Amino acid sequence: MARQCQISGVKVTTGHHIHRSGKAKKEGGIGKHITKRVKRKIYPNLRDKRIWVAELNKFVNVRLSARSLKTVTKNGAYNVLKEAGIIK
């Protein structure tokens, strides 16, 4: 299964980790300088959850982000899962 939220579609993104060298100006140095940019991956905060859907009277297994879990809690499981196309 892909590292992607089934509700919001959030997935792995790429970015850079910046290496800096030097002493900060406020510590008496001449300032920090960027020496290298190293590629990195930024992973979403995914959870495998078993959510109870009262309208269907059954559990549904979904992989969703923590943000989407808050959405499910707020708007109701049936409405959110139906809009995402997970249930018919």
PyMOL Python script that loads the backbone (N, CA, C, O; Angstrom):
from pymol import cmd

cmd.read_pdbstr("""\
ATOM      1  N   MET A   1       0.834  -1.180   0.000  1.00  0.00           N
ATOM      2  CA  MET A   1       0.000   0.000   0.000  1.00  0.00           C
ATOM      3  C   MET A   1       0.884   1.251   0.000  1.00  0.00           C
ATOM      4  O   MET A   1       1.882   1.313   0.718  1.00  0.00           O
ATOM      5  N   ALA A   2       0.516   2.227  -0.798  1.00  0.00           N
ATOM      6  CA  ALA A   2       1.312   3.434  -0.926  1.00  0.00           C
ATOM      7  C   ALA A   2       1.236   4.286   0.342  1.00  0.00           C
ATOM      8  O   ALA A   2       0.269   4.202   1.099  1.00  0.00           O
ATOM      9  N   ARG A   3       2.242   5.088   0.559  1.00  0.00           N
ATOM     10  CA  ARG A   3       2.243   5.991   1.708  1.00  0.00           C
ATOM     11  C   ARG A   3       1.431   7.229   1.338  1.00  0.00           C
ATOM     12  O   ARG A   3       1.979   8.303   1.089  1.00  0.00           O
ATOM     13  N   GLN A   4       0.121   7.053   1.310  1.00  0.00           N
ATOM     14  CA  GLN A   4      -0.773   8.121   0.900  1.00  0.00           C
ATOM     15  C   GLN A   4      -2.076   8.017   1.681  1.00  0.00           C
ATOM     16  O   GLN A   4      -2.573   6.919   1.934  1.00  0.00           O
ATOM     17  N   CYS A   5      -2.623   9.165   2.058  1.00  0.00           N
ATOM     18  CA  CYS A   5      -3.886   9.208   2.785  1.00  0.00           C
ATOM     19  C   CYS A   5      -5.023   8.927   1.815  1.00  0.00           C
ATOM     20  O   CYS A   5      -5.081   9.518   0.737  1.00  0.00           O
ATOM     21  N   GLN A   6      -5.927   8.029   2.193  1.00  0.00           N
ATOM     22  CA  GLN A   6      -7.038   7.677   1.320  1.00  0.00           C
ATOM     23  C   GLN A   6      -8.106   8.755   1.286  1.00  0.00           C
ATOM     24  O   GLN A   6      -8.931   8.759   0.372  1.00  0.00           O
ATOM     25  N   ILE A   7      -8.121   9.658   2.238  1.00  0.00           N
ATOM     26  CA  ILE A   7      -9.140  10.701   2.291  1.00  0.00           C
ATOM     27  C   ILE A   7      -8.644  12.007   1.664  1.00  0.00           C
ATOM     28  O   ILE A   7      -9.275  12.532   0.747  1.00  0.00           O
ATOM     29  N   SER A   8      -7.524  12.529   2.154  1.00  0.00           N
ATOM     30  CA  SER A   8      -7.036  13.824   1.670  1.00  0.00           C
ATOM     31  C   SER A   8      -6.056  13.700   0.504  1.00  0.00           C
ATOM     32  O   SER A   8      -5.850  14.665  -0.233  1.00  0.00           O
ATOM     33  N   GLY A   9      -5.450  12.521   0.328  1.00  0.00           N
ATOM     34  CA  GLY A   9      -4.512  12.326  -0.773  1.00  0.00           C
ATOM     35  C   GLY A   9      -3.105  12.805  -0.481  1.00  0.00           C
ATOM     36  O   GLY A   9      -2.261  12.799  -1.377  1.00  0.00           O
ATOM     37  N   VAL A  10      -2.824  13.222   0.753  1.00  0.00           N
ATOM     38  CA  VAL A  10      -1.483  13.700   1.102  1.00  0.00           C
ATOM     39  C   VAL A  10      -0.499  12.537   0.996  1.00  0.00           C
ATOM     40  O   VAL A  10      -0.801  11.416   1.405  1.00  0.00           O
ATOM     41  N   LYS A  11       0.682  12.817   0.441  1.00  0.00           N
ATOM     42  CA  LYS A  11       1.676  11.764   0.250  1.00  0.00           C
ATOM     43  C   LYS A  11       3.076  12.293   0.524  1.00  0.00           C
ATOM     44  O   LYS A  11       3.240  13.441   0.939  1.00  0.00           O
ATOM     45  N   VAL A  12       4.085  11.460   0.294  1.00  0.00           N
ATOM     46  CA  VAL A  12       5.472  11.818   0.567  1.00  0.00           C
ATOM     47  C   VAL A  12       5.886  12.976  -0.338  1.00  0.00           C
ATOM     48  O   VAL A  12       5.626  12.956  -1.541  1.00  0.00           O
ATOM     49  N   THR A  13       6.530  13.982   0.248  1.00  0.00           N
ATOM     50  CA  THR A  13       7.073  15.090  -0.527  1.00  0.00           C
ATOM     51  C   THR A  13       8.579  15.133  -0.336  1.00  0.00           C
ATOM     52  O   THR A  13       9.114  14.517   0.586  1.00  0.00           O
ATOM     53  N   THR A  14       9.260  15.862  -1.212  1.00  0.00           N
ATOM     54  CA  THR A  14      10.710  15.979  -1.101  1.00  0.00           C
ATOM     55  C   THR A  14      11.086  17.396  -0.719  1.00  0.00           C
ATOM     56  O   THR A  14      10.342  18.345  -0.966  1.00  0.00           O
ATOM     57  N   GLY A  15      12.249  17.519  -0.117  1.00  0.00           N
ATOM     58  CA  GLY A  15      12.748  18.816   0.296  1.00  0.00           C
ATOM     59  C   GLY A  15      14.238  18.744   0.504  1.00  0.00           C
ATOM     60  O   GLY A  15      14.891  17.824   0.010  1.00  0.00           O
ATOM     61  N   HIS A  16      14.789  19.702   1.228  1.00  0.00           N
ATOM     62  CA  HIS A  16      16.223  19.754   1.493  1.00  0.00           C
ATOM     63  C   HIS A  16      16.485  19.970   2.975  1.00  0.00           C
ATOM     64  O   HIS A  16      15.740  20.667   3.663  1.00  0.00           O
ATOM     65  N   HIS A  17      17.552  19.362   3.443  1.00  0.00           N
ATOM     66  CA  HIS A  17      18.093  19.651   4.765  1.00  0.00           C
ATOM     67  C   HIS A  17      19.321  20.516   4.516  1.00  0.00           C
ATOM     68  O   HIS A  17      20.217  20.114   3.774  1.00  0.00           O
ATOM     69  N   ILE A  18      19.376  21.695   5.124  1.00  0.00           N
ATOM     70  CA  ILE A  18      20.445  22.651   4.845  1.00  0.00           C
ATOM     71  C   ILE A  18      21.556  22.514   5.884  1.00  0.00           C
ATOM     72  O   ILE A  18      21.311  22.628   7.085  1.00  0.00           O
ATOM     73  N   HIS A  19      22.781  22.270   5.411  1.00  0.00           N
ATOM     74  CA  HIS A  19      23.950  22.227   6.294  1.00  0.00           C
ATOM     75  C   HIS A  19      24.509  23.638   6.417  1.00  0.00           C
ATOM     76  O   HIS A  19      24.722  24.322   5.417  1.00  0.00           O
ATOM     77  N   ARG A  20      24.740  24.057   7.636  1.00  0.00           N
ATOM     78  CA  ARG A  20      25.285  25.398   7.872  1.00  0.00           C
ATOM     79  C   ARG A  20      26.585  25.260   8.662  1.00  0.00           C
ATOM     80  O   ARG A  20      26.746  24.342   9.467  1.00  0.00           O
ATOM     81  N   SER A  21      27.500  26.183   8.417  1.00  0.00           N
ATOM     82  CA  SER A  21      28.735  26.203   9.188  1.00  0.00           C
ATOM     83  C   SER A  21      29.031  27.628   9.602  1.00  0.00           C
ATOM     84  O   SER A  21      28.480  28.576   9.042  1.00  0.00           O
ATOM     85  N   GLY A  22      29.888  27.773  10.570  1.00  0.00           N
ATOM     86  CA  GLY A  22      30.256  29.097  11.048  1.00  0.00           C
ATOM     87  C   GLY A  22      29.658  29.387  12.409  1.00  0.00           C
ATOM     88  O   GLY A  22      28.868  28.606  12.940  1.00  0.00           O
ATOM     89  N   LYS A  23      30.042  30.503  12.953  1.00  0.00           N
ATOM     90  CA  LYS A  23      29.578  30.920  14.268  1.00  0.00           C
ATOM     91  C   LYS A  23      28.581  32.065  14.094  1.00  0.00           C
ATOM     92  O   LYS A  23      28.817  32.981  13.305  1.00  0.00           O
ATOM     93  N   ALA A  24      27.482  32.017  14.821  1.00  0.00           N
ATOM     94  CA  ALA A  24      26.445  33.036  14.706  1.00  0.00           C
ATOM     95  C   ALA A  24      26.988  34.412  15.078  1.00  0.00           C
ATOM     96  O   ALA A  24      27.883  34.532  15.915  1.00  0.00           O
ATOM     97  N   LYS A  25      26.434  35.456  14.440  1.00  0.00           N
ATOM     98  CA  LYS A  25      26.886  36.830  14.701  1.00  0.00           C
ATOM     99  C   LYS A  25      26.694  37.227  16.156  1.00  0.00           C
ATOM    100  O   LYS A  25      27.536  37.908  16.742  1.00  0.00           O
ATOM    101  N   LYS A  26      25.554  36.785  16.746  1.00  0.00           N
ATOM    102  CA  LYS A  26      25.297  37.168  18.132  1.00  0.00           C
ATOM    103  C   LYS A  26      26.231  36.470  19.122  1.00  0.00           C
ATOM    104  O   LYS A  26      26.298  36.833  20.296  1.00  0.00           O
ATOM    105  N   GLU A  27      26.954  35.457  18.621  1.00  0.00           N
ATOM    106  CA  GLU A  27      27.954  34.785  19.452  1.00  0.00           C
ATOM    107  C   GLU A  27      29.364  35.270  19.150  1.00  0.00           C
ATOM    108  O   GLU A  27      30.335  34.707  19.654  1.00  0.00           O
ATOM    109  N   GLY A  28      29.484  36.309  18.333  1.00  0.00           N
ATOM    110  CA  GLY A  28      30.785  36.895  18.049  1.00  0.00           C
ATOM    111  C   GLY A  28      31.426  36.434  16.750  1.00  0.00           C
ATOM    112  O   GLY A  28      32.578  36.773  16.479  1.00  0.00           O
ATOM    113  N   GLY A  29      30.703  35.668  15.943  1.00  0.00           N
ATOM    114  CA  GLY A  29      31.260  35.184  14.682  1.00  0.00           C
ATOM    115  C   GLY A  29      30.899  36.090  13.515  1.00  0.00           C
ATOM    116  O   GLY A  29      30.387  37.194  13.704  1.00  0.00           O
ATOM    117  N   ILE A  30      31.171  35.611  12.309  1.00  0.00           N
ATOM    118  CA  ILE A  30      30.875  36.398  11.109  1.00  0.00           C
ATOM    119  C   ILE A  30      29.569  35.959  10.441  1.00  0.00           C
ATOM    120  O   ILE A  30      29.208  36.452   9.373  1.00  0.00           O
ATOM    121  N   GLY A  31      28.877  35.037  11.081  1.00  0.00           N
ATOM    122  CA  GLY A  31      27.577  34.604  10.574  1.00  0.00           C
ATOM    123  C   GLY A  31      27.616  33.191  10.022  1.00  0.00           C
ATOM    124  O   GLY A  31      28.673  32.676   9.660  1.00  0.00           O
ATOM    125  N   LYS A  32      26.468  32.587   9.967  1.00  0.00           N
ATOM    126  CA  LYS A  32      26.340  31.233   9.448  1.00  0.00           C
ATOM    127  C   LYS A  32      26.297  31.267   7.921  1.00  0.00           C
ATOM    128  O   LYS A  32      25.773  32.211   7.329  1.00  0.00           O
ATOM    129  N   HIS A  33      26.846  30.240   7.294  1.00  0.00           N
ATOM    130  CA  HIS A  33      26.845  30.141   5.844  1.00  0.00           C
ATOM    131  C   HIS A  33      26.350  28.756   5.439  1.00  0.00           C
ATOM    132  O   HIS A  33      26.659  27.753   6.084  1.00  0.00           O
ATOM    133  N   ILE A  34      25.578  28.724   4.363  1.00  0.00           N
ATOM    134  CA  ILE A  34      25.094  27.448   3.841  1.00  0.00           C
ATOM    135  C   ILE A  34      26.228  26.785   3.066  1.00  0.00           C
ATOM    136  O   ILE A  34      26.815  27.396   2.173  1.00  0.00           O
ATOM    137  N   THR A  35      26.535  25.543   3.407  1.00  0.00           N
ATOM    138  CA  THR A  35      27.617  24.834   2.732  1.00  0.00           C
ATOM    139  C   THR A  35      27.102  23.717   1.837  1.00  0.00           C
ATOM    140  O   THR A  35      27.783  23.317   0.892  1.00  0.00           O
ATOM    141  N   LYS A  36      25.909  23.210   2.122  1.00  0.00           N
ATOM    142  CA  LYS A  36      25.402  22.077   1.350  1.00  0.00           C
ATOM    143  C   LYS A  36      23.898  21.960   1.528  1.00  0.00           C
ATOM    144  O   LYS A  36      23.359  22.300   2.581  1.00  0.00           O
ATOM    145  N   ARG A  37      23.223  21.476   0.487  1.00  0.00           N
ATOM    146  CA  ARG A  37      21.807  21.127   0.572  1.00  0.00           C
ATOM    147  C   ARG A  37      21.685  19.633   0.285  1.00  0.00           C
ATOM    148  O   ARG A  37      22.058  19.167  -0.792  1.00  0.00           O
ATOM    149  N   VAL A  38      21.163  18.891   1.254  1.00  0.00           N
ATOM    150  CA  VAL A  38      21.037  17.448   1.125  1.00  0.00           C
ATOM    151  C   VAL A  38      19.565  17.110   0.938  1.00  0.00           C
ATOM    152  O   VAL A  38      18.712  17.596   1.680  1.00  0.00           O
ATOM    153  N   LYS A  39      19.265  16.270  -0.063  1.00  0.00           N
ATOM    154  CA  LYS A  39      17.884  15.886  -0.312  1.00  0.00           C
ATOM    155  C   LYS A  39      17.344  15.058   0.840  1.00  0.00           C
ATOM    156  O   LYS A  39      18.076  14.295   1.470  1.00  0.00           O
ATOM    157  N   ARG A  40      16.042  15.218   1.111  1.00  0.00           N
ATOM    158  CA  ARG A  40      15.369  14.455   2.149  1.00  0.00           C
ATOM    159  C   ARG A  40      13.924  14.218   1.745  1.00  0.00           C
ATOM    160  O   ARG A  40      13.402  14.891   0.856  1.00  0.00           O
ATOM    161  N   LYS A  41      13.287  13.267   2.394  1.00  0.00           N
ATOM    162  CA  LYS A  41      11.880  12.990   2.174  1.00  0.00           C
ATOM    163  C   LYS A  41      11.098  13.406   3.407  1.00  0.00           C
ATOM    164  O   LYS A  41      11.544  13.203   4.537  1.00  0.00           O
ATOM    165  N   ILE A  42       9.935  13.987   3.184  1.00  0.00           N
ATOM    166  CA  ILE A  42       9.063  14.415   4.260  1.00  0.00           C
ATOM    167  C   ILE A  42       7.842  13.499   4.220  1.00  0.00           C
ATOM    168  O   ILE A  42       7.061  13.540   3.269  1.00  0.00           O
ATOM    169  N   TYR A  43       7.681  12.675   5.252  1.00  0.00           N
ATOM    170  CA  TYR A  43       6.620  11.677   5.279  1.00  0.00           C
ATOM    171  C   TYR A  43       5.380  12.223   5.978  1.00  0.00           C
ATOM    172  O   TYR A  43       5.498  12.933   6.976  1.00  0.00           O
ATOM    173  N   PRO A  44       4.190  11.900   5.465  1.00  0.00           N
ATOM    174  CA  PRO A  44       2.962  12.318   6.153  1.00  0.00           C
ATOM    175  C   PRO A  44       2.742  11.492   7.415  1.00  0.00           C
ATOM    176  O   PRO A  44       3.259  10.383   7.547  1.00  0.00           O
ATOM    177  N   ASN A  45       1.979  12.042   8.323  1.00  0.00           N
ATOM    178  CA  ASN A  45       1.684  11.379   9.594  1.00  0.00           C
ATOM    179  C   ASN A  45       0.503  10.422   9.389  1.00  0.00           C
ATOM    180  O   ASN A  45      -0.636  10.756   9.712  1.00  0.00           O
ATOM    181  N   LEU A  46       0.790   9.215   8.842  1.00  0.00           N
ATOM    182  CA  LEU A  46      -0.259   8.266   8.484  1.00  0.00           C
ATOM    183  C   LEU A  46      -0.555   7.283   9.612  1.00  0.00           C
ATOM    184  O   LEU A  46       0.322   6.914  10.393  1.00  0.00           O
ATOM    185  N   ARG A  47      -1.815   6.874   9.670  1.00  0.00           N
ATOM    186  CA  ARG A  47      -2.289   5.898  10.636  1.00  0.00           C
ATOM    187  C   ARG A  47      -3.165   4.889   9.908  1.00  0.00           C
ATOM    188  O   ARG A  47      -3.958   5.258   9.042  1.00  0.00           O
ATOM    189  N   ASP A  48      -3.020   3.613  10.259  1.00  0.00           N
ATOM    190  CA  ASP A  48      -3.938   2.583   9.786  1.00  0.00           C
ATOM    191  C   ASP A  48      -5.030   2.468  10.841  1.00  0.00           C
ATOM    192  O   ASP A  48      -4.762   2.098  11.983  1.00  0.00           O
ATOM    193  N   LYS A  49      -6.264   2.789  10.453  1.00  0.00           N
ATOM    194  CA  LYS A  49      -7.362   2.833  11.411  1.00  0.00           C
ATOM    195  C   LYS A  49      -8.505   1.933  10.989  1.00  0.00           C
ATOM    196  O   LYS A  49      -8.737   1.707   9.801  1.00  0.00           O
ATOM    197  N   ARG A  50      -9.207   1.429  11.973  1.00  0.00           N
ATOM    198  CA  ARG A  50     -10.401   0.634  11.780  1.00  0.00           C
ATOM    199  C   ARG A  50     -11.542   1.476  12.331  1.00  0.00           C
ATOM    200  O   ARG A  50     -11.710   1.584  13.546  1.00  0.00           O
ATOM    201  N   ILE A  51     -12.330   2.075  11.434  1.00  0.00           N
ATOM    202  CA  ILE A  51     -13.343   3.056  11.832  1.00  0.00           C
ATOM    203  C   ILE A  51     -14.730   2.416  11.779  1.00  0.00           C
ATOM    204  O   ILE A  51     -15.078   1.751  10.803  1.00  0.00           O
ATOM    205  N   TRP A  52     -15.515   2.622  12.833  1.00  0.00           N
ATOM    206  CA  TRP A  52     -16.879   2.121  12.877  1.00  0.00           C
ATOM    207  C   TRP A  52     -17.794   3.079  12.126  1.00  0.00           C
ATOM    208  O   TRP A  52     -17.822   4.275  12.417  1.00  0.00           O
ATOM    209  N   VAL A  53     -18.548   2.547  11.150  1.00  0.00           N
ATOM    210  CA  VAL A  53     -19.520   3.333  10.394  1.00  0.00           C
ATOM    211  C   VAL A  53     -20.902   2.853  10.821  1.00  0.00           C
ATOM    212  O   VAL A  53     -21.323   1.754  10.462  1.00  0.00           O
ATOM    213  N   ALA A  54     -21.601   3.681  11.586  1.00  0.00           N
ATOM    214  CA  ALA A  54     -22.887   3.277  12.166  1.00  0.00           C
ATOM    215  C   ALA A  54     -23.950   3.056  11.094  1.00  0.00           C
ATOM    216  O   ALA A  54     -24.784   2.161  11.230  1.00  0.00           O
ATOM    217  N   GLU A  55     -23.932   3.858  10.030  1.00  0.00           N
ATOM    218  CA  GLU A  55     -24.938   3.737   8.970  1.00  0.00           C
ATOM    219  C   GLU A  55     -24.848   2.391   8.247  1.00  0.00           C
ATOM    220  O   GLU A  55     -25.865   1.855   7.806  1.00  0.00           O
ATOM    221  N   LEU A  56     -23.634   1.844   8.125  1.00  0.00           N
ATOM    222  CA  LEU A  56     -23.438   0.547   7.471  1.00  0.00           C
ATOM    223  C   LEU A  56     -23.409  -0.598   8.477  1.00  0.00           C
ATOM    224  O   LEU A  56     -23.476  -1.768   8.101  1.00  0.00           O
ATOM    225  N   ASN A  57     -23.311  -0.250   9.759  1.00  0.00           N
ATOM    226  CA  ASN A  57     -23.235  -1.220  10.845  1.00  0.00           C
ATOM    227  C   ASN A  57     -22.034  -2.158  10.686  1.00  0.00           C
ATOM    228  O   ASN A  57     -22.149  -3.368  10.878  1.00  0.00           O
ATOM    229  N   LYS A  58     -20.873  -1.574  10.328  1.00  0.00           N
ATOM    230  CA  LYS A  58     -19.656  -2.373  10.180  1.00  0.00           C
ATOM    231  C   LYS A  58     -18.413  -1.495  10.325  1.00  0.00           C
ATOM    232  O   LYS A  58     -18.501  -0.267  10.315  1.00  0.00           O
ATOM    233  N   PHE A  59     -17.254  -2.147  10.460  1.00  0.00           N
ATOM    234  CA  PHE A  59     -15.973  -1.453  10.510  1.00  0.00           C
ATOM    235  C   PHE A  59     -15.413  -1.305   9.104  1.00  0.00           C
ATOM    236  O   PHE A  59     -15.649  -2.151   8.242  1.00  0.00           O
ATOM    237  N   VAL A  60     -14.662  -0.217   8.874  1.00  0.00           N
ATOM    238  CA  VAL A  60     -13.979   0.008   7.602  1.00  0.00           C
ATOM    239  C   VAL A  60     -12.514   0.294   7.913  1.00  0.00           C
ATOM    240  O   VAL A  60     -12.209   1.154   8.740  1.00  0.00           O
ATOM    241  N   ASN A  61     -11.597  -0.433   7.245  1.00  0.00           N
ATOM    242  CA  ASN A  61     -10.165  -0.206   7.422  1.00  0.00           C
ATOM    243  C   ASN A  61      -9.689   0.858   6.444  1.00  0.00           C
ATOM    244  O   ASN A  61      -9.911   0.741   5.239  1.00  0.00           O
ATOM    245  N   VAL A  62      -9.039   1.894   6.956  1.00  0.00           N
ATOM    246  CA  VAL A  62      -8.532   2.976   6.113  1.00  0.00           C
ATOM    247  C   VAL A  62      -7.139   3.379   6.574  1.00  0.00           C
ATOM    248  O   VAL A  62      -6.775   3.189   7.734  1.00  0.00           O
ATOM    249  N   ARG A  63      -6.375   3.933   5.658  1.00  0.00           N
ATOM    250  CA  ARG A  63      -5.078   4.527   5.986  1.00  0.00           C
ATOM    251  C   ARG A  63      -5.250   6.031   5.794  1.00  0.00           C
ATOM    252  O   ARG A  63      -5.494   6.506   4.685  1.00  0.00           O
ATOM    253  N   LEU A  64      -5.119   6.760   6.881  1.00  0.00           N
ATOM    254  CA  LEU A  64      -5.353   8.198   6.794  1.00  0.00           C
ATOM    255  C   LEU A  64      -4.375   8.971   7.648  1.00  0.00           C
ATOM    256  O   LEU A  64      -3.747   8.425   8.555  1.00  0.00           O
ATOM    257  N   SER A  65      -4.257  10.256   7.343  1.00  0.00           N
ATOM    258  CA  SER A  65      -3.359  11.131   8.089  1.00  0.00           C
ATOM    259  C   SER A  65      -4.050  11.576   9.374  1.00  0.00           C
ATOM    260  O   SER A  65      -5.267  11.456   9.512  1.00  0.00           O
ATOM    261  N   ALA A  66      -3.268  12.083  10.295  1.00  0.00           N
ATOM    262  CA  ALA A  66      -3.805  12.556  11.566  1.00  0.00           C
ATOM    263  C   ALA A  66      -4.785  13.705  11.333  1.00  0.00           C
ATOM    264  O   ALA A  66      -5.785  13.821  12.042  1.00  0.00           O
ATOM    265  N   ARG A  67      -4.505  14.548  10.347  1.00  0.00           N
ATOM    266  CA  ARG A  67      -5.402  15.656  10.004  1.00  0.00           C
ATOM    267  C   ARG A  67      -6.747  15.127   9.510  1.00  0.00           C
ATOM    268  O   ARG A  67      -7.798  15.655   9.875  1.00  0.00           O
ATOM    269  N   SER A  68      -6.713  14.084   8.678  1.00  0.00           N
ATOM    270  CA  SER A  68      -7.945  13.499   8.156  1.00  0.00           C
ATOM    271  C   SER A  68      -8.736  12.801   9.264  1.00  0.00           C
ATOM    272  O   SER A  68      -9.966  12.769   9.223  1.00  0.00           O
ATOM    273  N   LEU A  69      -8.043  12.251  10.242  1.00  0.00           N
ATOM    274  CA  LEU A  69      -8.718  11.614  11.364  1.00  0.00           C
ATOM    275  C   LEU A  69      -9.532  12.640  12.149  1.00  0.00           C
ATOM    276  O   LEU A  69     -10.626  12.337  12.626  1.00  0.00           O
ATOM    277  N   LYS A  70      -9.000  13.845  12.280  1.00  0.00           N
ATOM    278  CA  LYS A  70      -9.750  14.927  12.927  1.00  0.00           C
ATOM    279  C   LYS A  70     -10.977  15.294  12.101  1.00  0.00           C
ATOM    280  O   LYS A  70     -12.030  15.605  12.658  1.00  0.00           O
ATOM    281  N   THR A  71     -10.847  15.260  10.771  1.00  0.00           N
ATOM    282  CA  THR A  71     -11.969  15.564   9.888  1.00  0.00           C
ATOM    283  C   THR A  71     -13.065  14.515  10.040  1.00  0.00           C
ATOM    284  O   THR A  71     -14.250  14.845  10.088  1.00  0.00           O
ATOM    285  N   VAL A  72     -12.658  13.246  10.117  1.00  0.00           N
ATOM    286  CA  VAL A  72     -13.626  12.164  10.310  1.00  0.00           C
ATOM    287  C   VAL A  72     -14.358  12.337  11.634  1.00  0.00           C
ATOM    288  O   VAL A  72     -15.572  12.141  11.702  1.00  0.00           O
ATOM    289  N   THR A  73     -13.643  12.697  12.667  1.00  0.00           N
ATOM    290  CA  THR A  73     -14.245  12.900  13.986  1.00  0.00           C
ATOM    291  C   THR A  73     -15.233  14.066  13.957  1.00  0.00           C
ATOM    292  O   THR A  73     -16.297  13.999  14.572  1.00  0.00           O
ATOM    293  N   LYS A  74     -14.884  15.111  13.255  1.00  0.00           N
ATOM    294  CA  LYS A  74     -15.720  16.317  13.217  1.00  0.00           C
ATOM    295  C   LYS A  74     -16.960  16.143  12.346  1.00  0.00           C
ATOM    296  O   LYS A  74     -18.064  16.483  12.769  1.00  0.00           O
ATOM    297  N   ASN A  75     -16.788  15.616  11.133  1.00  0.00           N
ATOM    298  CA  ASN A  75     -17.875  15.577  10.156  1.00  0.00           C
ATOM    299  C   ASN A  75     -18.616  14.242  10.106  1.00  0.00           C
ATOM    300  O   ASN A  75     -19.646  14.140   9.440  1.00  0.00           O
ATOM    301  N   GLY A  76     -18.124  13.242  10.781  1.00  0.00           N
ATOM    302  CA  GLY A  76     -18.773  11.936  10.779  1.00  0.00           C
ATOM    303  C   GLY A  76     -18.119  10.997   9.780  1.00  0.00           C
ATOM    304  O   GLY A  76     -17.725  11.410   8.690  1.00  0.00           O
ATOM    305  N   ALA A  77     -18.007   9.724  10.163  1.00  0.00           N
ATOM    306  CA  ALA A  77     -17.304   8.742   9.341  1.00  0.00           C
ATOM    307  C   ALA A  77     -18.003   8.503   8.011  1.00  0.00           C
ATOM    308  O   ALA A  77     -17.349   8.473   6.969  1.00  0.00           O
ATOM    309  N   TYR A  78     -19.314   8.335   8.030  1.00  0.00           N
ATOM    310  CA  TYR A  78     -20.039   7.994   6.804  1.00  0.00           C
ATOM    311  C   TYR A  78     -19.898   9.088   5.749  1.00  0.00           C
ATOM    312  O   TYR A  78     -19.617   8.795   4.587  1.00  0.00           O
ATOM    313  N   ASN A  79     -20.094  10.354   6.149  1.00  0.00           N
ATOM    314  CA  ASN A  79     -20.029  11.468   5.193  1.00  0.00           C
ATOM    315  C   ASN A  79     -18.648  11.599   4.562  1.00  0.00           C
ATOM    316  O   ASN A  79     -18.530  11.758   3.347  1.00  0.00           O
ATOM    317  N   VAL A  80     -17.610  11.532   5.381  1.00  0.00           N
ATOM    318  CA  VAL A  80     -16.241  11.724   4.898  1.00  0.00           C
ATOM    319  C   VAL A  80     -15.805  10.569   4.002  1.00  0.00           C
ATOM    320  O   VAL A  80     -15.226  10.797   2.940  1.00  0.00           O
ATOM    321  N   LEU A  81     -16.076   9.332   4.418  1.00  0.00           N
ATOM    322  CA  LEU A  81     -15.675   8.169   3.634  1.00  0.00           C
ATOM    323  C   LEU A  81     -16.445   8.070   2.324  1.00  0.00           C
ATOM    324  O   LEU A  81     -15.895   7.625   1.316  1.00  0.00           O
ATOM    325  N   LYS A  82     -17.705   8.479   2.325  1.00  0.00           N
ATOM    326  CA  LYS A  82     -18.490   8.456   1.091  1.00  0.00           C
ATOM    327  C   LYS A  82     -17.989   9.499   0.110  1.00  0.00           C
ATOM    328  O   LYS A  82     -17.904   9.237  -1.090  1.00  0.00           O
ATOM    329  N   GLU A  83     -17.655  10.693   0.618  1.00  0.00           N
ATOM    330  CA  GLU A  83     -17.120  11.761  -0.247  1.00  0.00           C
ATOM    331  C   GLU A  83     -15.778  11.384  -0.839  1.00  0.00           C
ATOM    332  O   GLU A  83     -15.469  11.766  -1.968  1.00  0.00           O
ATOM    333  N   ALA A  84     -14.959  10.624  -0.078  1.00  0.00           N
ATOM    334  CA  ALA A  84     -13.652  10.194  -0.560  1.00  0.00           C
ATOM    335  C   ALA A  84     -13.766   9.017  -1.529  1.00  0.00           C
ATOM    336  O   ALA A  84     -12.800   8.690  -2.219  1.00  0.00           O
ATOM    337  N   GLY A  85     -14.936   8.378  -1.588  1.00  0.00           N
ATOM    338  CA  GLY A  85     -15.135   7.258  -2.487  1.00  0.00           C
ATOM    339  C   GLY A  85     -14.675   5.921  -1.930  1.00  0.00           C
ATOM    340  O   GLY A  85     -14.497   4.966  -2.686  1.00  0.00           O
ATOM    341  N   ILE A  86     -14.483   5.840  -0.633  1.00  0.00           N
ATOM    342  CA  ILE A  86     -14.027   4.598  -0.002  1.00  0.00           C
ATOM    343  C   ILE A  86     -15.202   3.635   0.182  1.00  0.00           C
ATOM    344  O   ILE A  86     -15.048   2.421   0.051  1.00  0.00           O
ATOM    345  N   ILE A  87     -16.390   4.198   0.491  1.00  0.00           N
ATOM    346  CA  ILE A  87     -17.594   3.375   0.601  1.00  0.00           C
ATOM    347  C   ILE A  87     -18.604   3.843  -0.436  1.00  0.00           C
ATOM    348  O   ILE A  87     -18.569   4.989  -0.885  1.00  0.00           O
ATOM    349  N   LYS A  88     -19.500   2.944  -0.807  1.00  0.00           N
ATOM    350  CA  LYS A  88     -20.506   3.291  -1.831  1.00  0.00           C
ATOM    351  C   LYS A  88     -21.760   3.807  -1.202  1.00  0.00           C
ATOM    352  O   LYS A  88     -22.710   4.146  -1.908  1.00  0.00           O
TER     353      LYS A  88
END
""", "prot")
cmd.dss("prot")
cmd.show_as("cartoon", "prot")
cmd.util.cbc("prot")
cmd.orient("prot")
